[in-house]
């Protein structure tokens, strides 16, 4: 099946830039959005439903902020909106779906770029997320996690590692957390398919012509539990069309 994750930085903005045409072209079974920044009526649009998708979304309590959504052509067995405590729900960061052969968790991780207090919130979120994932390592069905993690893992995943080593999103503590998380028993799907590739990024600041010069960060991921029932087939970052300051990550995966 084909699954896409995209931080759309405002779903209405992405729609104005060709999001529907992109979905028609890629024809994913599931597409997950972060930072929808929109009310319910803009997420549960008839044009998404006309393409065959059921829509599940988690809105932030603060209007126009954050928000996640999952559009799926596959019928889930169960749905949990705001799975987790605190800001998983109140800031609209979590949609969790169970399917017959796998679990899917769409997440928008906090950024710490606005200051020390939000960095503390980010670390708390990371710790809570780790604990919430651990029980799924014991289950037969694999867990697929997708979304904007707001961390570039290694020097291969960022254009200027030396210049960013003191910046949120590339701090040593964040990178260690991600290494430790993967060591629990998860694949980084893109890196599994492309172990040596560099200069493949999923986010670029709008400043300094960063996207034109490919000065970006790879912060949008698919993680999946290591299991014999999982076959990662392809993974790519779709650079065109430009739908957001992020690029969609496209995964083809098989669950047996």
N, C-alpha and C positions, 0 to 999 in steps of 0.2 A: 504494500500500500504506500501511498505518497502522503506525507504530512509536511506542512509548512508552518514555520513560526516567523512572526514579524512584529517588531515594535513599530507601530504605525504612526506614533507621535501625533495622535489625533486621527480617528478613523475618517472623519469628514474630509480632512486634508488629503489622506491617502486616496479616498474615493475620487477626489478632484484631479488626482494625478494618474489615474488609470488602474486603480486596484481591481475593479470588476473585470476589466479586460485581462489583467494578469491572472486572476483566478480562473477565468474561462480557458486561458491558454494552458495553464499548468494542470488544471482539473484535479486538485488534490482531494483525497478522501476526507482529510481533516485540515483545517487551517486555524492556527491559534494567534490571537492578537494580544499585544500588551500596549498600554497607554492609549486606550480607546478615547479617553477624555470626552465622552459623549453621553447624553441621556439614552435611556432604553430605546426610544423610538428610532434613534439613529443607528443602533446596533442591530435591532431586530427588523431590518429593512426587508421589504418584499423582494427587492432584487437579489438579495442573498438567498432567500427562500426559493425564488424562481430557479436558482441554480441547483437546488436539491438539498440545501443545508438546513439542519436544525441548529438552533443557536442557543448557547448557554453563556451567561455573562455574570460578572461580578463587578458591581459599581462601587466606587469610593463614596464615603459619606460626604466628602467635599465635592461639590459639583465641578465638572470640568477637569478633574484631577485623576491621574492614574487610570485604573480600569483594565480588566482582562475579559477576553471572550474566546470561546471555542465554537467553531462552525464545523459540523460533522454530517457526512452522508451515512455514516454507520450509526445504528441505534445503540446507545449505551445501555448497559444493565442498570447503572446507577450514576447519579450526578451529585457532587458535593460542591456547593458554591461557598467560597471563602474558607476552604479547608485549612485548618490551623487556627491558632488564637490570635487575638490582637489585630495587627495591621494586615495579616493575611486576608481578613475580611473587611475591616474598617477602611482600609486604603484600596480595596478592590484588586488584590494582587493574586488571587488564586481561584482556578477552576479545575476541579478534579473529576475525571470521568473513568468509569470502569467499563471495559468491553469484555466480551467472552474470553479473549486470549491475551489481553494485556490491560494495564492501567496507564492512563495518560494524565499528567499533571502539568498544566499550563500556569506559569508563574512570572510575575514581574518583581524582580529583586530590587530593594531600595538602593538608591545612590547615596554616597556619602559626600558628594562634592559641595554641598551647601554649608558644610561646617561640622564641627566636632560632635554636636548633639546627634545629627543625622548619621554620622559615622558609627556612633554607639548603637543607634537603632538598627543599622545595617548588620553589625556584628551579632546583635541579639537575634535578628531574623535568620542569619546564617546558622547559628547554633540551634534554633528551633527547627529550622528546615532539616538539618542533619538528623535530629532525633525523630522527626516525623517520617523520614525515609527508611530508617533502620528496620522497622518491622517488615517492610516489603522485601527485604533481602532474604527473608525466610519463606516467602510465599512462592508457589510454583509459577504463578503468572508474573512475567516481567513488568517492571515499572519504567515507562518512558517519560522523561521530564523535558520540558522545553520552555524557552523563554529568554528574556533579557536578564542576564545574571549580573551585569554591571561589574564584571571582573575580567580582565585579560589574563590568561593563565600563565603563559610563558613569554620569553622574549621573542618567540616566533609569532606571537599573537598581537604585537603592537609595533607601530612604526618607529618609535623612539624610546626604547626601554630605559636608557640612562636618564633621559630628560623627564621621564614620568615616574621614576621609582618612588617619589615622595607624594604622588598624587593618588587620591582615592580612585579605586578601580585597578591599580597596579601596585598597591602597597604589599610589602613582604608578607604581612599577616593575612591578607586576603588571598594571595597566591598560595600560601601554605594551606589555608583552609580548603581551597579548591583541590589541591593535591591530595590532602587527607580525605576529602569527600570521595574522590575517584577511587582511592585505595580501599574504600569500604567494599567496592565491588561494582563499579560503574564504568562504562565506556563513555568517553567523549566521542560521539559518533563521527563528527567531521574529522577529528584528528586520527581516528582509527582508520578512516578511508584514505586520508592524506597526511601520513605521519611526518613528512619532511617539508611540506609546502609552506612557503613564506608569503608575505605580502597579500594574504587573503583576509580581508577584514569585513566586519558587518556593521560598523558604525564609524561615522566621520563627523567631526564638528562642522557646523555651518560656516565657521570662520576660516579665514586664511586660505580659501580654495582647497581645503583639506581633501575633499573627495576627488577633485580634479587631479590632485597630486598624489592620491592614494596614501595619505597620511592618516591611517585609521587604527581601529582597535577591533579585535574579534571578541565580542562580549555576549553574543547571542548563540545559544547552544541547544543541542539535543544530547541528553545523557540517557543511557539505558543500562539496566542491570545486566551484568555478565551472566549469560545463560545459553545453554545449548539450543533453546527454543527461539533464539534471536539470530537473524541474519541481516546485517547492515549491508545494503546493496549499493546505494550511491548517496552521496551528500555533496551539496554545492551551495554556494552563496550566489544568489541571483542579483547581479549588479544593475540590470536593466529590467523594467523601467525604474526610474528613481521615484520611489513612493514615499520616502521618509528620509530622515538622517540615518536610519538603519536600512540594511538590505535584508530581504527575506532569506532565510535558510531553508533549503529544500532537502528533505530526507526521504529516501525510498528504503523501506524496511519490511522484513517478513517475520511474522510470528507463527510458529508451528504448534 
